[in-house]
Amino acid sequence: MKIKKGDTVKVIAGKDKGKTGTVERTIAESSQVVVDGINISKRHQKAKRKGTAGQIIEKSMPISASNVALMEGDKAIRVGYKVEDGKKIRISRQSGKPV
């Protein structure tokens, strides 16, 4: 997967199209990413004890990695790979600079 934890990404498809955020975690098996503040789901939780109130918990849910694009500055870019000194590094396809 070309997107890593801590990357700044922009959503390019779906209900949150146009929003940006940072990747909290990646799920390689299903090719999904969890982005902070994107694809929010609300869960209604019952009170745990008598006399306490229930609550609504907001949680960021996974989104497909194909629906997000890596950001370089304020522009969305495509990512490629290049081998330098025996190490595989990510580069921007448009500018050729390392990400």
C-alpha positions as semicolon CSV with decimal commas, in nm:
position;residue;x (nm);y (nm);z (nm)
1;M;0,000;0,000;0,000
2;K;0,139;0,341;-0,095
3;I;-0,015;0,529;0,199
4;K;0,146;0,509;0,543
5;K;0,053;0,610;0,897
6;G;0,104;0,985;0,954
7;D;0,059;1,085;0,588
8;T;-0,166;1,379;0,502
9;V;-0,431;1,267;0,254
10;K;-0,724;1,415;0,063
11;V;-1,047;1,222;0,004
12;I;-1,114;1,202;-0,372
13;A;-1,437;0,997;-0,367
14;G;-1,731;0,935;-0,135
15;K;-1,939;1,142;0,105
16;D;-1,635;1,326;0,247
17;K;-1,490;1,419;-0,094
18;G;-1,257;1,719;-0,075
19;K;-1,173;1,687;0,297
20;T;-0,818;1,636;0,420
21;G;-0,677;1,464;0,728
22;T;-0,392;1,256;0,863
23;V;-0,384;0,877;0,851
24;E;-0,424;0,724;1,200
25;R;-0,368;0,364;1,089
26;T;-0,363;0,142;0,783
27;I;-0,528;-0,197;0,733
28;A;-0,319;-0,378;0,471
29;E;-0,534;-0,694;0,450
30;S;-0,838;-0,502;0,323
31;S;-0,645;-0,208;0,169
32;Q;-0,816;0,048;0,391
33;V;-0,703;0,348;0,595
34;V;-0,847;0,526;0,899
35;V;-0,824;0,903;0,856
36;D;-0,872;1,142;1,150
37;G;-1,207;1,325;1,117
38;I;-1,315;1,144;0,798
39;N;-1,596;0,888;0,760
40;I;-1,734;0,951;1,110
41;S;-1,977;0,695;1,252
42;K;-2,192;0,753;1,561
43;R;-2,247;0,475;1,813
44;H;-2,516;0,503;2,080
45;Q;-2,391;0,349;2,402
46;K;-2,618;0,251;2,689
47;A;-2,549;0,361;3,044
48;K;-2,311;0,125;3,222
49;R;-2,450;0,182;3,573
50;K;-2,781;0,289;3,711
51;G;-2,798;0,665;3,747
52;T;-2,544;0,745;3,474
53;A;-2,641;0,873;3,133
54;G;-2,580;0,698;2,804
55;Q;-2,372;0,868;2,538
56;I;-2,310;0,900;2,167
57;I;-1,955;0,811;2,064
58;E;-1,814;0,939;1,734
59;K;-1,555;0,715;1,570
60;S;-1,356;0,738;1,245
61;M;-1,427;0,431;1,033
62;P;-1,199;0,281;0,764
63;I;-1,213;0,412;0,407
64;S;-1,071;0,243;0,099
65;A;-0,714;0,347;0,018
66;S;-0,818;0,396;-0,346
67;N;-1,051;0,679;-0,235
68;V;-0,771;0,891;-0,087
69;A;-0,474;1,067;-0,245
70;L;-0,148;1,166;-0,078
71;M;-0,094;1,541;-0,036
72;E;0,225;1,730;-0,121
73;G;0,179;2,081;0,008
74;D;-0,178;2,167;-0,090
75;K;-0,190;1,944;-0,399
76;A;-0,298;1,578;-0,431
77;I;-0,032;1,359;-0,592
78;R;0,014;1,007;-0,722
79;V;0,285;0,795;-0,562
80;G;0,552;0,580;-0,724
81;Y;0,859;0,394;-0,602
82;K;1,228;0,426;-0,676
83;V;1,528;0,228;-0,550
84;E;1,818;0,439;-0,421
85;D;2,120;0,288;-0,244
86;G;1,938;-0,043;-0,208
87;K;1,639;0,121;-0,034
88;K;1,291;0,151;-0,180
89;I;1,156;0,505;-0,140
90;R;0,827;0,670;-0,230
91;I;0,837;0,950;-0,488
92;S;0,586;1,192;-0,635
93;R;0,494;1,089;-0,990
94;Q;0,443;1,451;-1,100
95;S;0,760;1,611;-0,960
96;G;0,986;1,309;-0,901
97;K;1,072;1,434;-0,551
98;P;1,083;1,194;-0,253
99;V;0,773;1,200;-0,034
